[in-house]
Amino acid sequence: MATEEKKGTSIRDIRRKLGMVYFRKGETSNAIRVWQRILDEDPNDKDIKNLVEEAKVALDM
């Protein structure tokens, strides 16, 4: 009988998703703030860097 491992959600994943919710709701500054916390822990995260840049461009519109 195969055992199943519980798959936990990391804080990083939660923050990424929270940022996406904020962004979709038009709360761009909050999205950037949340994503920046990820970059504080991992400044080389290219996906998050791209999201932050996209959000900054949206703020300038």
N, CA, C and O atoms as a DFTB+ gen file, in Angstrom:
244 C
 N C O
     1  1       0.847      -1.189       0.000
     2  2       0.000       0.000       0.000
     3  2       0.885       1.243       0.000
     4  3       1.765       1.381       0.850
     5  1       0.658       2.128      -0.932
     6  2       1.457       3.348      -1.039
     7  2       0.987       4.376      -0.018
     8  3      -0.206       4.524       0.245
     9  1       1.952       5.072       0.541
    10  2       1.593       6.125       1.488
    11  2       1.593       7.456       0.767
    12  3       2.378       7.680      -0.154
    13  1       0.706       8.335       1.196
    14  2       0.647       9.660       0.612
    15  2       1.268      10.655       1.568
    16  3       0.985      10.639       2.766
    17  1       2.116      11.522       1.035
    18  2       2.714      12.573       1.842
    19  2       1.852      13.824       1.743
    20  3       1.352      14.177       0.675
    21  1       1.695      14.472       2.865
    22  2       0.974      15.741       2.838
    23  2       1.850      16.776       2.158
    24  3       3.050      16.870       2.417
    25  1       1.241      17.532       1.305
    26  2       1.984      18.569       0.598
    27  2       1.659      19.907       1.253
    28  3       0.539      20.408       1.157
    29  1       2.657      20.471       1.917
    30  2       2.460      21.739       2.601
    31  2       2.662      22.916       1.660
    32  3       3.335      22.813       0.634
    33  1       2.072      24.012       2.033
    34  2       2.231      25.237       1.267
    35  2       3.242      26.110       1.990
    36  3       3.113      26.360       3.188
    37  1       4.240      26.568       1.265
    38  2       5.278      27.381       1.886
    39  2       4.788      28.815       2.066
    40  3       3.855      29.257       1.395
    41  1       5.427      29.522       2.974
    42  2       5.125      30.935       3.191
    43  2       5.345      31.711       1.897
    44  3       4.582      32.622       1.579
    45  1       6.378      31.354       1.160
    46  2       6.665      32.013      -0.114
    47  2       5.483      31.867      -1.068
    48  3       5.066      32.838      -1.700
    49  1       4.945      30.650      -1.173
    50  2       3.811      30.417      -2.068
    51  2       2.582      31.213      -1.630
    52  3       1.851      31.751      -2.462
    53  1       2.365      31.283      -0.327
    54  2       1.232      32.042       0.194
    55  2       1.397      33.520      -0.134
    56  3       0.449      34.178      -0.564
    57  1       2.600      34.035       0.070
    58  2       2.860      35.448      -0.244
    59  2       2.701      35.725      -1.731
    60  3       2.153      36.757      -2.118
    61  1       3.174      34.820      -2.554
    62  2       3.053      34.999      -4.006
    63  2       1.581      35.081      -4.393
    64  3       1.175      35.965      -5.146
    65  1       0.789      34.153      -3.871
    66  2      -0.639      34.126      -4.190
    67  2      -1.361      35.344      -3.621
    68  3      -2.240      35.904      -4.276
    69  1      -1.001      35.755      -2.415
    70  2      -1.609      36.944      -1.813
    71  2      -1.316      38.170      -2.675
    72  3      -2.194      39.001      -2.908
    73  1      -0.084      38.273      -3.139
    74  2       0.272      39.372      -4.030
    75  2      -0.560      39.357      -5.299
    76  3      -0.978      40.411      -5.779
    77  1      -0.805      38.178      -5.844
    78  2      -1.625      38.070      -7.052
    79  2      -3.060      38.523      -6.784
    80  3      -3.671      39.189      -7.619
    81  1      -3.592      38.161      -5.626
    82  2      -4.951      38.593      -5.269
    83  2      -5.002      40.117      -5.184
    84  3      -5.895      40.747      -5.749
    85  1      -4.051      40.695      -4.482
    86  2      -3.997      42.160      -4.393
    87  2      -3.903      42.789      -5.783
    88  3      -4.620      43.741      -6.092
    89  1      -3.023      42.256      -6.606
    90  2      -2.813      42.814      -7.939
    91  2      -4.095      42.768      -8.762
    92  3      -4.455      43.747      -9.415
    93  1      -4.779      41.631      -8.727
    94  2      -6.022      41.476      -9.498
    95  2      -7.134      42.377      -8.991
    96  3      -8.013      42.778      -9.754
    97  1      -7.095      42.696      -7.695
    98  2      -8.097      43.591      -7.108
    99  2      -7.754      45.058      -7.341
   100  3      -8.524      45.947      -6.977
   101  1      -6.605      45.306      -7.946
   102  2      -6.193      46.680      -8.193
   103  2      -5.433      47.299      -7.032
   104  3      -5.166      48.500      -7.035
   105  1      -5.082      46.489      -6.040
   106  2      -4.315      46.958      -4.885
   107  2      -2.829      46.711      -5.148
   108  3      -2.172      45.922      -4.470
   109  1      -2.334      47.413      -6.151
   110  2      -0.992      47.177      -6.665
   111  2       0.096      47.445      -5.635
   112  3       1.069      46.696      -5.552
   113  1      -0.060      48.499      -4.856
   114  2       0.949      48.806      -3.833
   115  2       1.059      47.691      -2.806
   116  3       2.157      47.359      -2.361
   117  1      -0.074      47.113      -2.430
   118  2      -0.042      45.990      -1.487
   119  2       0.615      44.772      -2.114
   120  3       1.348      44.045      -1.444
   121  1       0.358      44.547      -3.397
   122  2       0.983      43.420      -4.097
   123  2       2.498      43.572      -4.085
   124  3       3.226      42.625      -3.786
   125  1       2.959      44.762      -4.411
   126  2       4.402      45.003      -4.424
   127  2       4.998      44.793      -3.042
   128  3       6.070      44.201      -2.912
   129  1       4.315      45.273      -2.011
   130  2       4.804      45.126      -0.635
   131  2       4.964      43.644      -0.261
   132  3       5.968      43.249       0.332
   133  1       3.970      42.841      -0.612
   134  2       4.011      41.411      -0.289
   135  2       5.119      40.717      -1.075
   136  3       5.879      39.925      -0.516
   137  1       5.209      41.010      -2.354
   138  2       6.255      40.379      -3.176
   139  2       7.648      40.819      -2.748
   140  3       8.602      40.046      -2.839
   141  1       7.764      42.053      -2.285
   142  2       9.063      42.534      -1.828
   143  2       9.554      41.721      -0.637
   144  3      10.758      41.520      -0.476
   145  1       8.635      41.255       0.191
   146  2       9.038      40.403       1.323
   147  2       9.681      39.115       0.830
   148  3      10.610      38.604       1.456
   149  1       9.195      38.590      -0.282
   150  2       9.820      37.395      -0.867
   151  2      11.226      37.744      -1.337
   152  3      12.172      36.991      -1.104
   153  1      11.357      38.893      -2.002
   154  2      12.675      39.288      -2.508
   155  2      13.646      39.613      -1.381
   156  3      14.857      39.474      -1.554
   157  1      13.141      40.039      -0.241
   158  2      14.020      40.270       0.911
   159  2      14.693      38.972       1.343
   160  3      15.835      38.978       1.803
   161  1      13.973      37.857       1.190
   162  2      14.516      36.548       1.572
   163  2      15.286      35.892       0.429
   164  3      16.244      35.155       0.663
   165  1      14.868      36.159      -0.798
   166  2      15.524      35.566      -1.961
   167  2      15.609      36.614      -3.074
   168  3      14.756      36.651      -3.961
   169  1      16.635      37.461      -3.025
   170  2      16.745      38.550      -3.997
   171  2      16.975      38.094      -5.437
   172  3      16.919      38.916      -6.351
   173  1      17.227      36.828      -5.655
   174  2      17.477      36.322      -7.002
   175  2      16.261      35.663      -7.644
   176  3      16.377      35.062      -8.712
   177  1      15.099      35.769      -7.005
   178  2      13.889      35.139      -7.529
   179  2      13.396      35.933      -8.743
   180  3      12.754      36.973      -8.602
   181  1      13.707      35.423      -9.929
   182  2      13.398      36.143     -11.167
   183  2      11.893      36.280     -11.399
   184  3      11.441      37.306     -11.908
   185  1      11.119      35.265     -11.035
   186  2       9.673      35.337     -11.228
   187  2       9.062      36.472     -10.417
   188  3       8.230      37.229     -10.918
   189  1       9.476      36.582      -9.179
   190  2       8.939      37.628      -8.312
   191  2       9.444      38.994      -8.766
   192  3       8.696      39.971      -8.746
   193  1      10.704      39.067      -9.172
   194  2      11.227      40.333      -9.709
   195  2      10.382      40.804     -10.880
   196  3      10.062      41.988     -10.984
   197  1      10.019      39.875     -11.765
   198  2       9.196      40.227     -12.924
   199  2       7.817      40.713     -12.508
   200  3       7.292      41.666     -13.082
   201  1       7.228      40.060     -11.510
   202  2       5.921      40.490     -11.020
   203  2       5.992      41.898     -10.440
   204  3       5.105      42.719     -10.676
   205  1       7.042      42.172      -9.687
   206  2       7.201      43.505      -9.090
   207  2       7.361      44.552     -10.191
   208  3       6.753      45.620     -10.124
   209  1       8.166      44.256     -11.191
   210  2       8.354      45.207     -12.291
   211  2       7.049      45.451     -13.039
   212  3       6.730      46.589     -13.382
   213  1       6.301      44.388     -13.290
   214  2       5.008      44.521     -13.967
   215  2       4.055      45.391     -13.136
   216  3       3.342      46.236     -13.679
   217  1       4.052      45.177     -11.831
   218  2       3.182      45.954     -10.950
   219  2       3.596      47.418     -10.920
   220  3       2.740      48.303     -10.907
   221  1       4.906      47.684     -10.911
   222  2       5.382      49.071     -10.924
   223  2       4.974      49.780     -12.200
   224  3       4.620      50.959     -12.166
   225  1       5.018      49.084     -13.320
   226  2       4.580      49.661     -14.591
   227  2       3.080      49.973     -14.510
   228  3       2.638      51.023     -14.977
   229  1       2.312      49.073     -13.925
   230  2       0.866      49.294     -13.788
   231  2       0.576      50.523     -12.919
   232  3      -0.391      51.242     -13.172
   233  1       1.392      50.765     -11.911
   234  2       1.201      51.927     -11.056
   235  2       1.433      53.231     -11.823
   236  3       0.799      54.245     -11.533
   237  1       2.325      53.202     -12.783
   238  2       2.659      54.395     -13.560
   239  2       1.628      54.715     -14.648
   240  3       1.684      55.785     -15.256
   241  1       0.707      53.813     -14.893
   242  2      -0.276      54.012     -15.976
   243  2      -1.271      55.070     -15.616
   244  3      -2.168      55.368     -16.405
